[in-house]
Amino acid sequence: MSHKLTSPVQQLREHMIYNPISVTELNKYIKGKFEEDEYFANVLVEGEISNYKHHYTGHLYFTLKDENSLIKCIMFKTYTGHLDFEPKDGMKVMILGSVSVFERDGTYQLYAKAMKQEGMVGDLRAAYEELKQKLEKEGLFETAHKKQIPTYPKVIGVLTSNTGAVIRDIINVSTRRNPNVVIKLFPVPVQGEGAAEKIAKGIEFMNENKLADVLIVARGGGSLEDLWPFNEEVVARAIYTSDLPVISAVGHETDFTISDFVADLRAPTPSAAAELAVPDIAELQLKIEGYQNRYKQALLRKVQLMKLRYEKCMQSRVFTEPLQKINEQYMIMDMKLKTMEHSILQKLQLEKANFQKLVLQLDTLSPLKTLARGYGIVYKQGERVKSVVDLKEKDEISIRLQDGEAKAIIVEKN
């Protein structure tokens, strides 16, 4: 089938039957296409700065170029405060940012969130490879040293920042899969000077006090420098010497840190770490129901088989004459079938009772049940208070109740 080619003028005439859109609507539509593509949300681009201008508003305007192309860039004042150098024309840099369309001019540009001189990033990469090779030679990455993640942990220890989306994602995923699981947060800084030492001490503290069944060391995505605490030797050795199994969930799926190689299990994201650590109770229930159905099907097949054998025997001439003998054997067979059916039903009831007992135990362990009975949990500076000795007058405390949280000040203690 052939298609008749039309000229641009003819195409314009054909489209005139529809309502035209404005330039603003077209640019807004194109911008939406950029925002729909997750790749443009976080891109890492390297190039050379040109046409650099530090605007009086605090924003930075410049062009990033290489041998063949260029792209306009802007870094808003919100992000310039994190720069540890003054950008200049001709400087080679690496930029983390997003690509979008500036609707007014109909141009796309790179919105920079972080910027590093290329030489600094290169030094970090060299240090990363050097430590990786060192620890690999010592055997810290070997599979033989990996500990098994417990199948049904009751307490999950999390080492991450106490603010941000990471801890919320872990709590949401964990409680959805098993509402009875307990999350114990050990808040630590996840970037900046001294963060690595605090992360290592947190791992040691959780081990010394046996505060969890499994640990999750986590933080969100970021630049190589942001993730650097998880590339330091002190954190790697703390994970390696941990008696508690450790799941590493640092950065995005494409980010790999030294912690990932040393940990007993690597998760691509913090949410994935929660899924790996916490079993899905609904799946467990489906599994038990599947066993019950298999028992029932096996019983039905057995009964049908015995009936077929009986009918075959009744049709045989050998068994038609000694009818008395057949009746006796039939009664015996019927008794055995009833005994077998009774045994299987008992087994099913026992399995069901065990399952209900496990569910009840899980429900009993839930801190929410304790709160529902009118009890509360007292926190001081993010730590749970276990004794009145830990409090003094004028201390600010938080009281967690069933339906929310209240703030209070200690007036007197007895």
C-alpha positions in Angstrom: 0.0 0.0 0.0 1.5 3.3 -1.1 1.3 6.6 0.9 0.9 9.9 -0.8 3.5 12.5 0.3 2.1 15.9 1.3 3.9 19.2 1.3 4.4 21.3 4.5 1.6 23.7 3.3 -0.8 20.8 2.9 0.1 19.4 6.3 -0.6 22.9 7.8 -4.0 23.0 6.2 -4.8 19.6 7.6 -3.8 20.6 11.1 -5.9 23.9 10.9 -9.0 21.9 11.7 -7.6 21.3 15.2 -7.2 24.0 17.9 -3.6 25.3 17.9 -1.5 25.5 21.1 0.4 28.5 22.3 4.2 28.7 22.5 4.0 28.7 26.3 1.9 25.5 26.2 4.4 23.9 23.9 7.4 24.8 26.1 5.5 23.6 29.2 4.8 20.3 27.4 8.5 19.8 26.5 9.5 20.7 30.1 7.1 18.0 31.3 8.8 15.4 29.1 12.2 16.2 30.6 10.8 15.9 34.1 9.2 12.5 33.3 12.6 11.0 32.4 14.3 10.0 35.7 17.7 10.0 33.9 17.5 13.9 33.7 16.8 14.2 37.4 20.3 13.3 38.4 23.1 13.5 35.8 26.8 13.7 36.4 28.5 15.8 33.7 32.1 16.8 33.3 33.5 19.6 31.2 35.1 23.0 31.2 33.6 26.3 32.5 33.3 29.3 30.2 31.3 32.6 30.3 31.3 32.4 34.1 29.2 35.1 35.9 28.6 35.4 39.7 25.3 37.3 39.8 24.6 39.8 42.6 21.6 37.6 43.6 24.1 34.9 44.5 23.3 32.6 41.6 26.0 31.3 39.3 25.6 31.4 35.5 28.1 29.7 33.1 28.5 27.4 30.2 29.9 23.9 30.4 31.7 22.7 27.3 33.9 20.1 25.8 35.6 19.8 22.4 32.4 19.4 20.5 29.4 20.7 22.5 28.2 23.1 25.2 25.3 23.5 27.5 24.1 26.5 29.6 24.2 26.0 33.3 22.9 27.7 36.4 23.6 27.0 40.1 21.1 28.7 42.4 22.3 30.4 45.7 20.7 27.5 47.6 23.5 25.2 46.4 26.5 27.6 46.1 27.0 27.6 49.8 28.3 24.1 49.6 31.1 25.0 47.2 34.7 24.8 48.6 36.3 26.7 45.7 35.6 29.6 43.4 34.7 28.5 39.8 36.6 30.2 37.0 36.7 30.2 33.2 38.7 27.3 31.9 38.4 25.2 35.0 37.6 21.5 34.5 34.8 20.4 36.8 32.3 17.6 37.5 28.7 18.7 38.1 25.8 16.8 39.6 22.4 18.3 38.6 19.2 18.0 36.6 18.3 18.9 33.1 15.1 20.9 32.4 13.6 23.5 30.1 13.5 27.2 30.9 10.0 27.9 29.6 10.4 31.6 28.9 13.3 31.2 26.4 12.4 27.7 25.3 16.0 26.5 26.0 17.1 23.5 28.0 19.9 23.9 30.6 21.7 22.1 33.4 20.7 23.0 36.9 23.7 22.3 39.1 23.3 21.0 42.6 26.9 20.2 43.4 30.2 20.9 41.7 33.7 19.6 42.2 37.0 20.3 40.6 38.0 17.3 38.5 41.3 16.9 40.2 39.7 16.5 43.6 37.4 13.8 42.4 40.3 12.0 40.8 42.1 12.0 44.1 39.1 10.4 45.8 38.8 7.8 43.1 42.5 6.9 43.5 42.1 6.6 47.3 39.0 4.5 46.8 40.8 2.0 44.5 43.8 1.9 46.8 41.8 0.9 49.9 39.6 -1.5 47.9 42.7 -3.4 46.7 44.2 -3.4 50.2 41.1 -4.8 51.9 40.5 -7.3 49.1 44.0 -8.7 49.6 43.3 -9.1 53.3 40.2 -11.1 52.5 37.5 -8.7 53.9 35.4 -9.2 50.8 35.5 -13.0 50.7 32.1 -14.8 50.6 33.3 -17.3 53.3 33.2 -14.4 55.9 29.6 -13.4 55.0 27.1 -14.0 57.8 23.6 -15.3 57.0 20.8 -12.8 57.3 18.2 -14.1 59.8 15.0 -15.3 58.2 12.6 -13.9 60.8 14.3 -11.1 62.7 12.4 -9.4 65.5 14.5 -6.3 65.8 16.1 -4.3 62.9 18.9 -1.9 63.8 19.3 1.1 61.5 22.3 3.4 61.4 21.5 6.5 59.4 20.5 10.1 59.8 17.5 10.6 62.0 16.1 13.1 59.5 15.3 12.6 55.8 13.6 10.1 53.6 15.9 7.1 54.3 14.6 6.2 57.8 11.0 6.9 56.8 11.3 4.6 53.8 12.8 1.8 55.9 10.1 2.1 58.6 7.3 2.2 56.0 8.6 -0.8 54.1 9.4 -2.8 57.2 6.1 -2.2 59.0 4.1 -2.9 55.8 5.8 -6.3 55.5 5.6 -7.2 59.2 3.7 -4.8 61.5 5.3 -6.5 64.6 8.9 -5.9 63.7 10.8 -3.4 65.9 13.0 -0.7 64.3 15.8 0.6 66.5 17.4 3.7 65.0 21.0 4.7 66.0 21.3 8.2 64.5 24.6 9.0 62.9 25.9 11.6 60.5 26.1 10.2 57.0 28.5 12.7 55.5 31.1 15.3 56.4 34.1 15.2 58.8 34.0 12.7 61.6 31.0 10.8 60.1 33.0 7.6 59.5 34.2 7.4 63.1 30.6 7.9 64.4 29.2 5.2 62.1 31.9 2.8 63.2 31.2 3.5 66.9 27.5 3.0 66.3 28.1 -0.4 64.8 30.3 -1.4 67.7 27.7 -0.1 70.2 24.9 -2.1 68.6 27.0 -5.2 68.8 28.2 -4.7 72.4 24.7 -4.3 73.6 23.1 -6.9 71.3 20.4 -4.4 70.3 19.2 -6.0 67.1 19.1 -9.2 65.1 20.4 -7.5 61.9 21.9 -4.1 61.1 21.1 -1.8 58.1 23.8 0.9 57.4 22.1 3.3 55.0 22.0 6.7 53.4 20.6 8.3 50.2 22.4 9.1 47.0 25.0 11.8 46.5 28.3 12.6 45.0 31.5 10.6 45.6 32.5 13.0 48.3 29.1 12.8 50.0 29.3 9.0 50.2 33.0 9.1 51.3 32.4 8.1 55.0 31.3 4.7 53.7 34.6 4.3 51.8 36.8 4.8 54.8 38.7 2.0 56.4 37.3 2.5 59.9 33.8 1.8 58.7 34.9 -1.2 56.6 36.6 -2.9 59.6 33.7 -2.2 61.9 31.4 -3.9 59.5 33.8 -6.8 59.0 34.2 -7.4 62.8 30.5 -7.1 63.5 28.9 -10.2 65.1 25.5 -9.0 63.9 24.8 -9.4 60.2 25.1 -6.1 58.3 23.2 -5.0 55.2 24.8 -2.1 53.3 22.3 0.3 51.5 24.3 3.3 50.5 23.4 5.7 47.6 21.6 4.7 44.5 21.7 1.3 42.6 24.7 2.4 40.5 26.7 3.5 43.5 29.2 1.0 45.0 31.1 1.8 48.2 33.7 -0.1 50.2 30.9 -0.8 52.8 29.0 -2.7 50.1 31.9 -5.1 49.5 32.5 -5.8 53.2 28.9 -6.1 54.3 27.2 -9.5 54.5 24.6 -8.3 52.0 24.4 -5.3 49.6 21.0 -3.6 48.9 20.7 -1.2 45.9 18.5 1.2 48.0 17.5 1.7 51.6 13.9 0.5 50.8 15.3 -2.6 49.2 17.4 -3.2 52.4 14.1 -3.2 54.4 12.6 -5.7 52.0 15.7 -8.0 52.3 15.7 -7.8 56.1 12.0 -8.1 56.9 10.0 -11.1 55.7 6.5 -10.6 54.3 3.9 -12.0 56.8 1.3 -12.2 54.0 3.6 -14.5 52.0 4.2 -16.7 55.0 0.4 -17.1 55.4 0.0 -17.9 51.8 2.7 -20.6 52.1 0.9 -22.2 55.0 -2.4 -22.1 53.2 -0.6 -23.8 50.2 0.5 -26.6 52.5 -3.0 -27.1 53.7 -4.4 -27.3 50.2 -1.7 -29.8 49.3 -2.7 -32.0 52.3 -6.4 -31.8 51.2 -5.5 -32.7 47.5 -3.4 -35.6 48.6 -6.2 -36.9 50.8 -8.7 -36.7 47.9 -6.3 -38.5 45.5 -5.8 -41.2 48.0 -9.5 -41.8 48.6 -10.2 -41.8 44.8 -7.4 -44.3 44.3 -8.7 -46.6 47.0 -12.2 -46.4 45.5 -10.9 -47.3 42.1 -9.1 -50.3 43.5 -12.1 -51.4 45.3 -14.3 -51.1 42.3 -11.8 -53.0 40.2 -11.7 -55.8 42.8 -15.5 -56.0 42.9 -15.6 -56.4 39.1 -13.1 -59.3 39.2 -14.6 -62.8 39.1 -12.1 -64.0 41.7 -13.8 -61.7 44.3 -17.5 -62.2 43.3 -17.9 -65.4 45.0 -16.3 -64.9 48.5 -18.6 -61.9 49.1 -18.1 -62.2 52.9 -14.4 -61.8 52.5 -14.8 -58.8 50.3 -17.1 -57.1 52.8 -14.7 -57.7 55.6 -11.8 -56.2 53.5 -14.0 -53.3 52.6 -14.8 -52.6 56.2 -11.1 -52.7 57.0 -10.3 -50.4 54.1 -13.0 -48.0 55.2 -11.7 -47.9 58.7 -8.2 -47.2 57.4 -9.5 -44.4 55.2 -11.3 -42.8 58.1 -8.2 -43.2 60.3 -6.1 -41.6 57.6 -8.6 -38.8 57.1 -8.7 -38.2 60.8 -4.9 -38.1 61.0 -4.6 -35.6 58.2 -7.3 -33.4 59.7 -5.6 -33.5 63.0 -2.3 -32.5 61.3 -4.0 -29.6 59.6 -5.6 -28.4 62.8 -2.2 -28.6 64.5 -0.5 -26.6 61.8 -3.3 -24.1 61.9 -3.0 -23.8 65.7 0.8 -23.3 65.4 0.3 -20.6 62.8 -2.2 -18.8 65.0 0.2 -19.1 67.9 3.0 -17.6 65.9 0.8 -14.7 64.7 -0.4 -14.1 68.3 3.3 -14.1 69.5 4.2 -11.6 66.8 1.2 -9.4 67.8 2.1 -9.6 71.5 5.7 -8.3 70.7 4.3 -5.3 68.9 5.1 -2.0 70.8 1.8 -0.7 69.5 -0.1 -3.1 71.7 1.6 -1.8 74.7 0.8 1.8 73.7 -2.8 0.8 73.1 -3.1 -0.3 76.8 -2.3 3.2 77.9 1.4 3.0 78.3 3.9 5.4 76.8 7.5 5.5 75.7 9.7 8.3 77.1 12.6 9.7 75.0 15.3 12.1 76.0 17.3 13.6 73.1 16.2 10.8 70.8 17.2 8.0 73.3 14.7 5.8 75.1 14.6 6.5 78.9 14.8 3.2 80.9 15.1 4.6 84.5 14.3 7.7 86.5 18.0 7.9 87.2 18.5 9.0 83.6 16.4 12.1 84.2 17.0 15.4 86.0 14.9 18.4 86.7 14.2 20.7 83.7 15.0 17.9 81.2 13.0 18.1 78.0 11.4 14.8 77.2 9.2 13.3 74.4 6.4 10.9 75.4 5.2 8.6 72.6 1.6 7.5 73.0 -0.7 5.4 70.8 -2.0 8.2 68.8 0.9 10.7 68.8 3.7 12.3 70.7 3.8 15.0 73.4 6.6 17.2 74.8 7.2 17.6 78.5 9.6 19.1 81.0 10.7 17.3 84.2 9.5 19.3 87.3 10.2 16.7 90.0 11.3 13.1 90.2 10.9 10.5 93.0 
